[in-house]
């Protein structure tokens, strides 16, 4: 196939038997602000039988318009044929039912001129259907909200690579092997994943704006959700690193919705009747809430039907990461001064809690194991739980450690490297102030008997209050100190007071930690950033019932 003279950019539009929509799309490309001599448009005609190819070939346009007459090869193969034939250094993919804004091509091209590694994600708003379908109208609103949120993110990733308005360097597309031709759905997301892995940089382009107008109604949208659930499993099978983004978010909702979803999935309730209920709900707000529930229920129903029970449980159960501080011999310290009585748990209460974990057959793993699971897109053991203890007080050895050893539960001690062998002098008042801290020899003993060690800075400051150099020194320095003292690798970190900012997270990554704890009170999920893992504080006043509720529902 002979290629046309080189141009900066090629717009590629695959189409099959949708001539009126395609002509509407081409009309909007006539109105582009970008010089028409700098780009071409390629129609990859996927075996149309409605005269599309001949009709398009007769059109007069200010840009060069080419038609690839293909057999019925499928959308992905049609895209690949157009990539091969493209004369431009940059390829922009548009769906044939898209209405392009005048700036669309100029914005994509400007992004690639600035950085040739760009994976351009153009804004794509959904036009509500003309029919009075509440579900389809809610879908359009949810879709548009998604693109609105992209503006707030520092940088999108491959998961936002919707192929209806997407650009990439032709060379990169060829180097990664083009679009996968053997996927039932989401071939665009899979392409974005491979391009990002190849070195392309996703960039949201809000001014490269288009409107998607496909007029889909409820039945087709529910079918799309089912296909998406099934298709995502294939993507994860092919690329395990996609797991956290695609199917790691089961618990990312309210406890009420989560309980209802589990109940209805267990009863195998079909989606269609649930979707029909939305029409009777008063107000757009209630309809929106119910739309999200129905869509997620439909998606997860498809996932569940195509997954073993063991994998389903490990995928969808949140992981409780429990946070403790100090321990004592009294039942509680409710009357202690300073308002910090919640930090000191009695020996009896701690023993009762650990016994409950054992009786419920929880598999207690180290925080490092959880962090590696999140980083590597793995699955935790069934009934996984994590025990962490902050600050490293001597009572950790005297009270908690024997109980943990009895149950063979690993705990991670987050230590303040320049306070080992000293005392708590970072709290000016309260029950923790002045409390003795473990010595290096005591930490070594606990490590030898099953405990693990993480870093908790050098001096326990509130990291957002420090300058850049001090933040890096506190974080990286604490790892250096502990590894030198203990002659062992230290790979995990906890943010003091749970306070952090972007600088702190970046410093944790630069220091080489594989996992870090926050104090966000909820269960950990497989879509969590391993450097921002939530934990649930266990207080001295907590009943056993609250612990059980925490293990199941989190800290809400």
Buried (B, 14 or more C-beta within 10 A) or exposed (E): EEEBEEBBBBBBBBBBBBBEBBBBBBEBBBEBEBEBEBBBBBBBBBBBEBEBBEBBEEBEBEBBBBBBBBEEBBBBBBBBBBBBBBBBBBBBBBBBBBBBBBBBBBBBBBBBEEEBBBBBBBBBBBBBBEEEBBBBBBBBBBBBEEBEEBEEEEEBBBBBBBBBBBBBBBEBBBEBEBBBBEBEBBBBBBBBBBBBEBEBBBBBBEBBBBBBBBBBBBEEBBEBBBBBBBBBBBBBEEBEEBBBBBBBBBBBBEBEBBEBBEEBBEEEEEBEEBBEEBEEBEEEEEBBBBBBBBBBBBBBBBBBBEBEEEEBEBBBBBBBBBBBBBBBEBEBBEEBEEEBBBBBBBBEBBBEBBBBBBEEEBEBBBBBBBBBBBBEBBBBBEBBBBBBBBBBBBBBBBBBBEBBBEBEBBBBBBBBBBBBBEBBEBBEEBBBBEBEBBBBEBBBBBBEEBBBBBBBBBBBBBBBEBEEEBBBBBBBBBBBBBBEBBEBEBBBBBBBBBBBBEBBBBBBBEBEBBBBBBBBBBBBBBBBBBBBBBBBBBBBEBEEEEBBBBBBBBBE
